């Protein structure tokens, strides 16, 4: 049977959501704290979780990342009495199926639940079908939720010929993901052609892309095939496409649309059946606004968008990445394998890694060279600038924590609140007293309370929760 878990400290809301689920023939279970919810979700298999944001023991959005790691990997519907655009964005980016306010109608809630279950069923069928064909992910190391989400997009993109845009900070592995799209597609036996738009001089890039005839320009002593033609049947990877000159963007847009181009100095057009994968560490939307990148080209290259997380967003992958690259480097230099001391891994985890995975690899190369024939890596082997940065950051956090504690104690010693707090307190007390009187007058009859107060049921529930008033039955 389909099982629904509700994590909400509002018992009325739990009752309403349980009624919606059971009306559709599903089994519903309610919990009133995040801790209790996690314990329940770990012990049993659930298909969908309704999750409140403001909970007594924490924030539901912070808790959200734990749910996809559970054995059943349930779909999550955030349902909150305090809608927030930033919270909605965070929830969707963290993998939530939907973000609803408690004022939503029963029809909206039911539809969201049904769509989530329909999506889940299709996903499970797809996973069962594709289990035999494991994704090729050479060099992409880790099993964090953020990384798995990106790999899911790679798998989707690999089944089509649509253009792919890979975004992310420098060093996050954009080329590795571009190669993964190619290697898992039906073009894998053809060329994967790399064009670094940031490294090519503006006066040479057209010739490199389109090729040229003999005598097309000074020093063109022989005809040369362009990179676009070399990618025929395969994949053309334009790295750092944000650096492509505006003058070339218009020309390339036509090539992307028609898959036809004219080599420099030629009077005939050639065809190339290439699939485009582009990458950038720039914000192309901002570049479009400042007219440094064409909006029509951005539209064409971003059918699939894969946003790679920076290293700081997937700390659980650090040990696996360190192990993989350490073994690879030791094998390359014919050096005995190295083990990690606990303090070594702790320092790797404490560093901010502004250069992402690329910086980690360079750091490990230096570290292994420093350790030479020693079999265990300690923090002492790490570059001194990294050790200093981690130590300073740790000390700064401790100082800030002490200052915050002192400030809190000082504030607590003041007996007079600020004026706006005083006004809010008076309003809140009056509102609470009104709600107590309202529910007593109507003997906890919600329908009658709504008639007397002029409030909608959803607004009444939200106010009762805000004031901590539980209905007595």
NUFI-752794 format. One record per residue (C-alpha): x, y, z. Coordinates in steps of 0.02 Angstrom, whole numbers, plus 50000, padded with zeros to 5 digits. Example, Ala and Ser with C-alpha at 12.3 -4.5 7.8 and 13.67 -1.06 7.14 Angstrom:
506154977550390 506844994750357 
END
This chain:
500005000050000 500565017949965 501205025650127 501225044250171 502215051950314 501695068850386 502985078650487 502095093650563 501885099950741 500125106250700 498965092050746 497515099750651 498565100250493 499105082250520 497275077150535 496815086450375 498255079050273 497895061650343 496095063550288 496665068350111 497825053250102 496585040550172 495195047150060 496285041349914 496575024349995 498335027850059 499045024150231 499525039950329 500665041950480 500925058250576 502425063950680 502605080450771 504505083450775 505905081850648 506805069250758 505265058350771 504975060050584 506745054650540 506615039750658 504975034450578 505615037050400 507175026850438 506185012350512 504835011350376 504705013950189 503685029150136 503225035249962 502875053650001 503305064850149 502335080650192 503595091650284 503265107650382 504615121350388 504455128650563 504635114150682 504985113950870 506675105450848 507305113950691 506985120050514 506175107950392 507205114750247 508825110150338 508085092950369 507575090650187 509285084650125 509205069350240 507615062050164 508265057149989 509635046850075 508345035550159 508075018050087 506415022650006 507035039749944 505285047449963 504625062349867 504475077549981 503085090549980 503475105850086 501915113050166 502085128750270 501015142150349 502325155450310 502685156050123 504375162950076 505055164449896 506835161249954 506255146050052 505315139649900 506885141349792 507935132449923 506665118449939 506555115249752 508455115749733 508595103349877 507485091049786 505735094549852 504325089349736 503235104349781 503115119349899 501355123149961 500625135450085 499395129150214 498085140350138 498085129149984 496455120649945 496155102049971 496095100549781 497835108249762 498575097149898 497765081549825 498375085649649 500155088449710 500115071749803 499435062249653 500715070049534 502135065849655 501585047649663 501385046849474 503145053849451 503835041649580 503035026749492 503765031749324 505475034749401 505485017549482 505005009349316 506395019049229 507675014149361 507194995849347 507384996749158 509075005449162 509884996049305 510764984649182 511594999249094 512635007949227 513095026049193 514885028449135 515605041649252 517495040549230 518345052249353 516715058449431 516925052749610 515675053549754 513925048549804 513245064449884 511445069249846 511985084749748 513155074449639 511865060849609 510605074049552 511865080149423 512205062349364 510325059649343 510315074649226 511805067249131 510815051149106 509315061049043 510345071948927 511285056948856 509675049748782 509415064548665 510385075848548 509805091848633 511085105048681 511775104448858 512425118948963 513515114449112 513785128249241 514855128949396 516355136849478 518105134149409 518755116949456 517075108449484 517325096049340 516325103449197 517345094449063 517165077849155 515275079749151 515325084848968 516305069048928 515055058849030 513625065648924 514595060548767 515155043448831 513385038548882 512585044248719 512415035148552 513815046548487 515125039048603 516065030348463 516335046948371 517445061748416 517315072248573 518045088848515 518565101748645 518595120348607 519225131848745 518425148548700 519475157548832 521125151448760 520835155248576 521345172548509 519835181848437 520665183548267 520965164748254 519405157048330 518355157348170 519725148448074 519905135548212 518035132248217 517575132948033 519225128447951 519945137647802 520495135647622 522275137747563 522655156247541 521145161847641 522275173547740 524115177247766 525115161447811 523665149947762 524835139447655 523675124347657 521835120347686 521365115247862 519835106047929 518905115248067 518435108448237 516575108848195 516865096848051 517955085748162 516465084148279 515345077348140 514345062848213 515065066448386 515055080048517 515725097848509 516185104248682 516315123148695 517185126448861 516975143848937 515705148848805 515425165148900 517105170948828 516525169048648 516595186148562 514905194048521 515395195148337 515575176248330 514015172348433 512855177448292 513805167048165 513865151948280 511995153448316 511625150148133 512835135348131 511955128148283 510255130248201 510695124048027 512215112948061 512955120747906 514475132347894 515675139747769 517565137747794 518545154047778 518965157547597 517735144647532 516225147547421 515325131647474 514475126247634 514865110347730 513745100547847 514175093748020 513015083048126 513725087948295 512925088148467 513355103748569 513865103348752 514415120248822 515115125348991 515415141449085 515845148149257 515025164749211 513235170249246 512575170549068 510885177849121 511795193049191 512855194049033 511255194248929 510585208749033 512195218549005 512165213948819 513775204148826 512945187848775 511545184848650 509885179448726 509425169048573 511065159448585 510815156248771 509085149448732 509805137548602 511225130648709 510235127648869 508955114248828 509735104248970 510595113849111 511715104649235 512225115749382 513745107849464 513915110349652 515515117649721 516585106849834 515925115349990 514165109249951 514635090849952 515825088150099 515315069850112 516275066549949 517955073150012 518615056650079 518135046849922 518915060149809 520505060749914 520645041749908 520365040649720 521585054349672 522905048949798 522905031349726 522955038149549 524405049949586 525395036549679 525165024549532 525695037849407 527315041749501 527605023449550 527505028449734 526905016549873 525085019049920 524685031250062 523505029850208 522625044750290 522725049450473 521055055150550 521785072650576 522285073450392 520485070150336 519825082150467 520915096150398 520375092450219 518565093750276 518875110150369 519645119250218 518515129750105 519245123749937 518965139449832 519755130349684 518595115349708 519115097849652 520515104449543 521305112649695 521125096449793 522045086749657 523465099549651 523575099349841 523685080349846 525085080649716 526095092349826 525665082549983 526215065849911 527835073649849 528135080650025 527785063850108 528905054449984 529115036650053 528105039250214 526585027850213 525355038650314 524835056450271 524705068750416 524175087150419 526045091450425 526205085150246 524905097550181 525435114350106 525785127050242 524565140050171 523135127550185 523575123250366 523685141750411 522005145450329 521125131250422 521905136350588 521435154650566 519655150150514 519445138750664 520085152050784 518965165250702 517425154250725 517845151350908 518095170050936 516445174250849 515555161050952 516225168551113 515745186151058 513985180351011 513795172051181 514365187951269 513205198851165 511745187351202 512095188351388 512195207351380 510555208451285 509725196851409 510245208351552 509255222951479 507495224051550 506695236351426 506245229851251 506345240351093 504765249751046 504305238850897 504525223151003 503415230751137 502065234451006 502205216850933 502055209351106 500455219151144 499705214150976 500185195950997 499445194851172 497825202751114 497745190950965 498045175851076 496695181151200 495465183851057 495785166450987 495575158551159 493915167551181 493375163251004 493675144651023 492875144351196 491335153451131 491135141450985 491615126151088 493055122350968 491905121350818 493035127250676 491605130550555 490695141250683 492315150150733 492615154850551 490835161650537 491015172350694 492775178850658 492655180650469 494265170550448 494535156750320 494895139250393 496705139650330 497015156750408 496225151350572 497315135750578 498875146250544 498455158650683 498075144750807 499745136650768 500665153350779 499955156250954 500225138351010 498375134851040 497875116551030 496045112351000 495235101951136 494105087851082 
END
